[in-house]
Amino acid sequence: MKSKLSILILLAVFLNSSCEKVIDVKLNTESPRLVVDAALSWVKGTDGKNQSVILSTTTSNFNKEIPKVSGATVYATNSSNKQFDFIEEPTIKGKYTCINFLPVINETYVLTIIYNGETYRGQEKLTAVNPIERVEQRSDLGINRDEFGIKVHFKDTPDQEDFFVLSYFTPSLAFPSIEVTSDKFFEGRTTFGLFSYSKLKLNDPVNIRLNGVSERYFNYFRKLAGTANGGGGGPFQPTPSSAIRGNLVNQTKESNYCLGYFSISETDITTYTIK
């Protein structure tokens, strides 16, 4: 009995000392980088005059709030050097809005951001997209046969390379489900996007956005998706150690690169209700 009691006491002492041991975890830190959310979208049926850019910075993993950037200078220019100014909204820190933007299909735009005495610049062409033709509800897209899913049909423009981003929004999803695709196997024909979600139920609305994008943005987005899935090269592929850079380049100090991408595209939007 005495030996058993001694073992229990020693075990309790060991566990107690183990719980109190301080483990010093060293984390890699670096100075905050500018983060640019500049996805300009000309929705079909609108004049496209209102466009916004959101600026923030990177922060520690332990910081629950994303630092917004105030006081930056943001503007875009077209091939005729016409300037479109993005002014920070007084009530929304870090959001810069232009109210007189002029979208033109196949026009090239340059976005300029001046922040902390450094200039960032990126270039992109406004890419067209054909409208969504129809949405077909399917029950064979998910793992379970009773899982709701949809198939979104749209035509590809013949005799040119086309790239697309499809975004699906539904109330039960905290963030949109995003799909990138190209016309590689559907040149000049009707192509499609697929979406299924286990929590979809009857009468749920699914908002669908179809964007035409550049090849460079398509490749950038695929790299992002690969990183999110653990590297995209199989189950043992390591996640890339370096940040994936977009098309915005620091003209003042190239090594102080920003994160994010400047894209501009035509967009078609439709909403489908699960039946």
PyMOL commands that set and color helices and strands:
alter all, ss='L'
color gray80, all
select helices_A, chain A and resi 2-20+215-228
alter helices_A, ss='H'
color red, helices_A
select strands_A, chain A and resi 34-43+51-57+73-77+83-88+95-98+108-115+118-125+132-138+149-155+163-169+177-182+190-196+205-213+249-250+259-273
alter strands_A, ss='S'
color yellow, strands_A
deselect
rebuild
show_as cartoon
